């Protein structure tokens, strides 16, 4: 067994166990930590395929930024709080969200119908884009912002939705009411309880 096969086997086990931990853990923090293990193992798999740029992006962007941001949001906001969905912090935000969603859906359908296969898969394959004369960073940048610009914009839209969701979750009502006092042990209208003994009433 070669070193590459051994590294692949170990990382594959870590990826599968981490993925199961993400979906089976009851504690969201534990799920996020399992996601860190999964992403780190995927980065090692990229290194095993001699893709250093993708491995660095995997560790820096996903493991080092997005997952850490998720952990900070969960720890700062709390995972056991419930928000009032009937209260709108912004006036007419739901109507505006529907209009924007319909517009984005129409734009995506228009691009897919007009561009057909080239809108999603690109005019070239990834194998054709690889060249030994130019660095992989330059090649990936050129392909992302030309051939695969549609997929890049969709990913950017998803990340924007995640940021907006984090802002919405961080909203707290301004008029916080104090916790009401517990009800009295005696019902209204009843006479107070007195204690008697041989010497009199107290």
WOPEDA-V717647 format. One line per field, one symbol per residue. phi: phi as a letter, one per 40 degrees, with the letter a starting at -180 (. if undefined). psi: psi as a letter, one per 20 degrees, with the letter a starting at -180 (. if undefined). burial: I if it has 24 or more other C-alpha atoms within 12 Angstrom, else O. A space follows every 10 residues. Layout:
phi=???
psi=???
burial=???
//
This chain:
phi=.ccccccccc cccccccccc cccbcccccc cccccccccc cccccccccg bccccccccc ccccbccccc cccccccgbb cbbccccbcb cfcccccccc cccccccccc cccccfcccb cgcbcccccc accbcccccc cccccbcbcc cccccccccc cccccccccc cbcccccccc cccccbccgc cccbbbacci bb
psi=prhggggggg hgggggghgh hgiiphphgh ghhhhggghg hhghhghhjk mhghgghggg gggifghhgg ggghhhhqjj qpqoihpohp pkhgghhggg ghghghgghg gggghchhhg irhqrhhhip qihqqhgggg gghhjfgkhg hghgghgghg hgghhhghhi pqqhmpqqpq qqqqhqqpiq qqpqpqahia p.
burial=OOOOOOOOOO IIOIIOIIIO IIOOOOOIII IIIIIIIIII IIIIIIOIOO OOOIIOOIIO OIIOOIIOOI IOIOOOOOOO OOOOOOOOOO OOOOOOOOOO OOOOOOOOOO OOOOOOOOII OIOOOOOOIO OOOOOOOOOI OOIIOOIIOI OOOOOOOOOO OOOOOOOOOO OOOOOOOOOO OOOOOOOOOO OOOOOOOOOO OO
//
